[in-house]
Amino acid sequence: MRRFNGKWKAEMTAEAVRHTRVEVGTVTLLVTLNRNGTLKDVVVDKVTSGISTESIAICKRAVKLASPHRPFPSAMADRESWSFRLNLLYR
């Protein structure tokens, strides 16, 4: 999760330099990882009003840049993939 957060913050900082508008809201992504830690899919699950399509694209790009991750631990060896929701807050 730290890699997601770090990549998202880096993308947002770069974007903030290019634009002066302030957005407030939440982007929720459904992220699916393969057993080996590679990104299988990232889909926008929910967006609050006030978030631009450009900011949504930044969120998705940050998740893609953060991949690959560590392989699943042995306790999850029976899973082919793992899906979870990732909430990114704009404040």
N, C-alpha and C positions, 0 to 999 in steps of 0.2 A: 504494500500500500504506500510505503514511503516513496517508491519510484513514481507511482501515479501522481502523488501530491507534488513531488519535486518537478516533474515534467510539466504538470499543469501550471504551477506557479511560474516556471520559466517562460512558458508560452504566454501566460497572461501578462507578465511583466513586459515582454517584447511587444505585445499587442497594445498595452497601455501607453507605451512610448509613441506608437503610431496614431492613437486615437485619444481624445480627451473625454469622451462620454463615459458616464458612470452607469453601470448596470447593477441591479439588485434582484436577486432571485436564485433559483436552484435548477440545475440540470441533473437529471437522474439517468444514468446509463446502465444498461444491462450488459455486463462484461462476461464473456465465456473464455476460459483458458483450457487448452489441451493438457493432458497428463504431463507432457514434457515441458510445460511452462510457456509454450508459444500461445499467442493470441489467436483464438478461433473466430471470435466475432465481438463487435461492439455495436450496440443498437441504442438509440435514444428511447428511453422508456417514458420520461415525463419532463416537461419544461414549464416553469412558471412564467407568467406574462412578464414582459419587460426584458427578456433575454433575446438577443439578436441571433439570427441564423449563423452569423460569423462566429459568435461566441460558442455556439453549440459545436461548430466545426472545430474550434480550438480545443474543446474538451475531448472530442473524439480523437483528434490528432495526438494530444498528450498521452492518451491511453495507448495508442499505437506505438508511440515513441518509447514508452516505458517497457515494452515487450522486447525480448523474452524475459521470463521470470524463472525462478528455481523450479525444478520438477516437483511434482506432488510428493509429500512425505509417504513413507511406507504405509501409514494408517489409511491413506486414500488410494492405495494401489488398485483397488477394484473399480475406480472411476476412470472413465475415458476423458471426461471433461468436468469442469466446475463452473457454474454460473452464479453471479452475485450482482447486486445493485450497488452502484457507486454514486454517491451524492456529491456534487461539486457546487459549493456555495459561492455566490457573488454577493459581496457586501461592500 
